[in-house]
Amino acid sequence: MVSTLVDHLRRIVGSAHVLTRDGGTDLSAWEQDWRKRAHGQALAVVRPGNTDEVVAVVQACAAAGHSIVPQGGNTGLVVGSVPDDSGSQVLLSLTRLNRVRAIDPANLTLTVEAGCVLQAVQEAADRAGLLFPLSLAAEGSCTIGGNLATNAGGTQVLRYGNARELCLGLEVVTAQGEVWHGLSGLRKDNTGYALRDLIIGSEGTLGIITAATLKLHPRPACRLTAWAAVPSLDAAVALLGLAQGRLGAGLTGFEVMGQFALSLVDRHMPQLRIPLWQQAPFCVLLENSDSESESHARSQFEQLLESAFEDGLVTDAVVAESLQQAHGLWHIRESIPLAQAEEGLNIKHDISIPVSRIPVFCAETDALLQREIPGVRLVNFGHLGDGNLHYNVQAPAGDDPATFLRAHEERVNTLVFDQVARHQGSISAEHGVGSLKAAKLTHYKDPVALGLMRQIKQALDPQGILNPGRVLSP
């Protein structure tokens, strides 16, 4: 049966696009997650070239009873797009579905296939004089299908929303091998259930996204970036409120970075010149996108920072004088995860907390972790503007990171997630659930919500062939 299925898949997509271990191909790029936390074994890696081929692959796998793991750029952080170790799952790589199908400047929409790399989507919009604002550190390799499947966030959520808010329509292959042709460019369509919103964020468990119609925006006349040292998280939250009041919708980014997080960048990437980081416990990165002019944006920033200095919210600040300087400041922020990886294995948390509660949450949780594991180091950074923190935990200096992870990960996760629940937050803000957090939902998700989710999964995928074990634990 296995040989028959693989032969069938070769007839569908061509032998060159069905990769197997028996054929001598190294499959580790598809079978191992980005963080190297999990390594599975696929029956085959199948790379369809269009939606019709995806349909035929799904139908073949359903008939043979083999489950499917959809994969885009494989940049996820929750082990949601690599196969298990059974050797029976078909890994469906969508990277060949990478065409820009249409752009409608008057309607401010762009229709692309799921395998389009996010950076290519941004560039297609830019060539039309428009903006697709989804922006992630992995934008050079992650794909739009994966971004939508996980409802990715990034640095522009404060102004433009998550991936869900940037998508108007989808083309989706169901578990039965049917195609939902939902590539609408409509902003108003009140004709029933919001199937688009159901598929987005479902991590490939309810359907396979093959294309999307995305929402574009006018390109700002000017973007200015500022970097400020702040004396506390309370001051950072107050600065956020002041910036929202002064800049309104022009405030498109507001990031916070703890001093230890920046020290890792300084240690492992000394070529990056980090301003002000040794002067304060936190730094913030602000972006002002102005529709009028650079002089107007700079005047707004100067007035904002002047008020912040007077109120004691900022101890020092710099405003980028060029686009190159602005890119340099953002590069520092985006280098924190890479610097942390250089420091060694760590316990990652992608959490969201009401912005007003973040200072108290961090003070309490910092103290609890220090009490439980003396010397533990906290890598705290993230999108303060939308309440999303990457609250990561590094081993004490000198300890072996792998040993630390084995000994403490479960206890640390429970402590942090209990604190998140206490402060009415979420244990996954933008990375998704995958298999890494699936079992945790039983403890931290409303039981009625979980029951409804299981009913939806059963209704749409009764065979359970789409990405099993992800989002919902068995």
N, C-alpha and C positions, 0 to 999 in steps of 0.2 A: 504493500500500500504506500509506503514511504517513497519507494522508487517510482511508483506510478504517479504520485503527486508531483514530485520534482520534475519528472519528464513532462507532465502536463503544464507546469509553470514555465518550463523552457519553451514550450510551443506557444505560450501566451505572450511572453515578453522577449523571447530570443535567448539563446543559450548564453550569450555574453553578459546577460543581465540577471542570471541566476547563479549566485556564487555559493559554493559549498566547500566544506573542509576536505571532502573526498577529492574534489577537483584541484586541491593544492593551494587554495586561496587562503591567505591570512585574514580572518574575519574579526580580528581584535578591535579594529576601528569601529565596528558596529556592535560588537558584543560586550564592550566595556564602557561603563559610564565615564563622564568627563572627569569626575573626581577620583576615579579608579577605586571606588568603594565596592563595586559589584562587577562580576564577570560571568556572563552566561554562555550558553551554547545553542546556537540556532540550527534548525534543520537546514535552512537556506536563507540567504539574503536575496530578496527579490526586488528589482528596481524597475517598476513600470514606467512607461514613457508618456502615458496619457490616462485620462479618466476611464476610458473603455477598458484598458488593461487592468486598472485597479479593480473594476467591477468583475472582470473575469478571474482575477486572482482570488478575490474574496469568495466568489461562488465556488471555485475549486477547493479552497481551504475549508469552507463550510461543508461541502459534500464529503470531504475526507475526514472531517472532525478535527482539524488542526487549528489551533488558535493563532492569531495574528498580532504582532507587536508593531504598530506604526512608528516610524522614526523620521525626524527631520534632520536638523544639524547635530543632534545628540549632544547638546550643550546643557541639558537639564541637570538639576542638582538634587532630585529626589528619587532617582532610580526609577524613572517612569517610562523609558523608551529602549531598554535593553532586554533581551530574552532571559528567561530563567535558565536553569542548568539541565533541563530535561532533554534537550536536543530535539524537541518535537515542535517547537514554535517557529513559524515563518516570520522573519523580520522583513517588514515592508518599508523599504527606504524610498522616500518620496522626492529625493533630491533631483531626479530627472524631470519632474514636473516644475519647470522653472521659467515658464514663459510669462511675459506681460501680455495679457489678452486685450486689454482696452484701457484707454484713459479718456475721461469725459471732463474737460476743464470747466465747462459751464455748470455741470452738476457736481463738481468737486469730488469726483470718484475715480478710483483706479482699480481695475480688476486684474488680479495676478493669480498664478497657480501656487499651490501650497509649498513647493520646493524652492520658491524664490528666497534668496538670502535677504535678510532684513535690510542690509546696506544697499542692495540692488533696488529694493522697493523705494527706499529713501531717495536714491539717485534718479529713479524714473520720475518720481514726483518733482524733484528739483529741476530736471530738464524741461518740465512743463511750467516752470516758474511757480510751483506750489510746494507745500510742505506736508510730508507724512511724519508726524511728530514722535512716533514710538522710537525710543532710544535706549539701548541696553549696552552693557560692556561687551557682550558677545555678538554685537550686530554684524560683525564681519563673517560670522559662521552660522548663527542661528537662522532658522527659516520661518517664514510667516505662518505656515501651517502649525508649527510647534508653538509659536508665539500665541496663536489663537487657541490651540488645544489646551494651553496652560493659563490662558488669560494673563499674559505677561504684563508687567508693570513698567519699571524703568524710571528714568529721571524726569519725565515730563507729565507724570500722572496728575500732579497738582493742578495743571491747567487743562490738559486734554483728556485725562482719564486713562483707564487700562485699555488693553487690546480690545476688549468687548465694546467699549465706547467708540472705537475707531473702525468698527466693522459694520457695514450695512447689510451684507448678504453673504451666503455661503453656497458652495456646491459640495455635497456630502454623499459618500457611498455608505449605505447602511450595512448592517451585519448580514442581511439577506442578499446583498449584491444589487440593490436598487440604487438609483441616483435621485437625490433630492436636488432639483434645479432651483436653488434659492438665491441666485446671484442678483438680487434686487439692489438698485441704487436708490431706493426710496427711503426717505427719512420718516415718512408716515405710512404705515400699513397696518391698520387695526382690524385684521381679519382672522383672529384666533390666537392660538398659543404662540409664544415667542420661541420657536424652534431654534433660531439662530443663537439665542442666549443660552439655551439648553446645551447645545453642542459645544459652544465656546466654554472652555474651562473643564470639559469632561475628560480631557487627557486621553483621547482616543478610545474611550470605553463605550461610547454610544454611537459613534460613526467616525468615518475617516474623511477629514477635510481634504478636498482636492483643489479647491480654488476659493477665492474670497473677493468681494467687492469692498474696498476700503474707503474710508472717509478722508478727504484731503482738506487742507486749510490754506488760506492765503499765506504767503511767505512774509514774515515780519520785515519791516524796513530796516530794523536794527536789533541786534542782540548784544547785551552787555553782561559781563560776568564780574561779580565781586566775591572776594574771600575775606572773611572777618573772623577775628578771634573773639570768643565769648567766654565770660567767666563761669558759666554754669549752664546746665540744660534748661533750668527755669528761664534764664536770660535768652536762650535760643528760642524757646517757645514764645516768649514775649516779643522777640525780634520778628518772628514769623507773623504774629498778629499785626505788628506795626507795618511790615512789608505788604501784607495783604490789604491793609487799609490805604496805604499810599500808592501801591502799584496796581491794585485790582487784578484784572485778568492778565496784565503784563507780567506778573510773577509766574514764570514757567518752571522754575526749579528752585528747590530749597533743600540742600543736603546738609547733614550733620556728620562730623567725623571726630571720634575721640582721639585723645593725644596718643594713646598706645597704638591705635590703628595706624596713625600717621608715622609713628616711630618705626613701624615695620616697613613702610614704604621707604623711609629714609635709610634704613639698614640694608635692605635688599635691592634697592634701586637708587643708589646714591647719585646717579646722574640727574634725577629729578630734584629740582630746587623747590622745597616746600616752604611757603611763607608762613611765618607767625606761629608755627605749630608748637614750639617750645615755650611760648608765652602764656598759654591758656589751656585749660583742660579739654576744651572743644573748639573746633573751627567750623564755620558754616560756609557753604558755597551757594550764592544766590544768582539767579539768572533773570534778567529783565528783558522781555521781548516787546519791542515798541513798534507800533504801526505807523508812527509819525516820522521820527528822525533820530540819529545818534545823539545830537545835541539835546533833544528832549529827553531821551532815555538817560543820558549822563546827568542832566540836571535833576531828574527824579531820584537817581541813585544817590547823588551828593546830598540832597535834602533828607533822604531816608537815613543815610549814615550819620549825618549831623545830629538828627534827632536821637538816633540810637546811642551815640556818644554821650549826649546830654543826659539821657535816661540811665546811663551805666550799663547798657545792654551789650555794648561792643567796646573792647579795649584797644583794638587796632584793626585796620582794614586796608585792603588794596583793591583797586578797580582795574581790570585788564585794559591795557591801552591799545591792544590790537587783537585781531582774531586769533593769531598765533598764541598770544599770551592766554587768551580764554581757553583755547584747546589744551594748553599746558596745564591749566588749573583743573580742568575736567579730567585730564589724563591722570593726575595725581589721585583724584577720587576713585576713578575706575581701576586703578592699580592696587587698591587695598586687597581685594580677594587674591590676586596673584602673589602679592607680598606675603599674605598670610599662608598661602600654600607653600611658599619657599621656607617659611618658618617651621612647617611641619603639619601633619594631620591635625584637624581641629573639629570641634563640635559646632555645627552651623545651625543657626535659628533664623528663620525668615518669618517674623511675627508682625502683627499690627496691633496697635493700642490706640485708644482715643488720644489725640495729641495732648489734651490737657492732663492726662494721667502719665505721660511718658517720664517726666522727671521723678515722680514718686516710684513708679515701677522700677526704673533703673537703680535708684538709691536702695530700695528694698532688696532687689534681686542681686545686685552687686554684693551687698552685705551677706546675704544668705550663702552665695557661692564661696565667698572668702572664708566664711565660717566652716563650711563643709569641706573645702579643699584649699587649705592655706597656700598662698602663693599663686593661685590660679590667675591667669591673665585674660582680661576681657577686651575683645575687639568689637567695639560698639560703633556702628556707622549706619547710614541709611537715609531714607527719604522722609525726613522729618515732616515735610510739608503735607504728606498724606498719611502720616502715622505709621509708616513701615520701617522697622529697624532690622538690621542684620546684626543680631545680638549673639556674637560668636564667642566661643570659649576655647582658649589656648592652654596647653599644659604649662605648669610652672616652669620657670627657666631651669634648664639642665635636665628635666625629666624627658624620658623617651616618649615622643608623641603617640606612637602606635600603642604602647603599653597604657598610656593615659586614656586613650580612646576606649580600649577594651575594658578598662577598670571602671571608668566613670561615665560613659556616654548615657547609659540608661538612667542613672540617678540624676545627672545634670538635666537631661531632657524633661524628666518628671518635675523637677524643681522649677525649671523655667516655664514649662507649659502650665503648671498649677498657678504660677504667678500671672501668666497671661490670662487664664480663665478668671482669676480673682479680679483682674482689672478690665474684664469684659472685652478681651481682645480675641484674636484669631491666631492659631498655631501655624498658619500658612497664609502669607499676605500675597505673594506673587510667584513663588516657585512651584506651587501646586502640591499635591499629596503624594503621587507616585506610589511606590511600594514602601518607601521609607517611613511614611507617616500614616499609612492606611490603617494599621491597627490602633493608632492613637485616636482616630476619629471616634471610636467606640466610647472613649472616656471624655472627649472634649466637644463632641457635636451633639446637638439636640437629638434625642432618640426618635422623635417624630420625623425630623428632617432626614435622619438616616434611613428610617423605614420608607419614606417616600422615594429617596434615592434608589433604594434596592428595588422598589416596584418599577421605577422607570427603567433601570438596567434590565430587569427581567422582561419588560414589555418590548424594549427595543433590541435586545440581544439575548433571546431565550436560550441559545446554545452556549452563551458565555464565551464566544470566540474572540471578542475584541479586547485586547490588552487585559487579560484576566489578572486579578490580584492587585490592580492599580485603583486608587481612590477608595474602593470598597474592599475590605479584607474578606477572605473566604468565609 
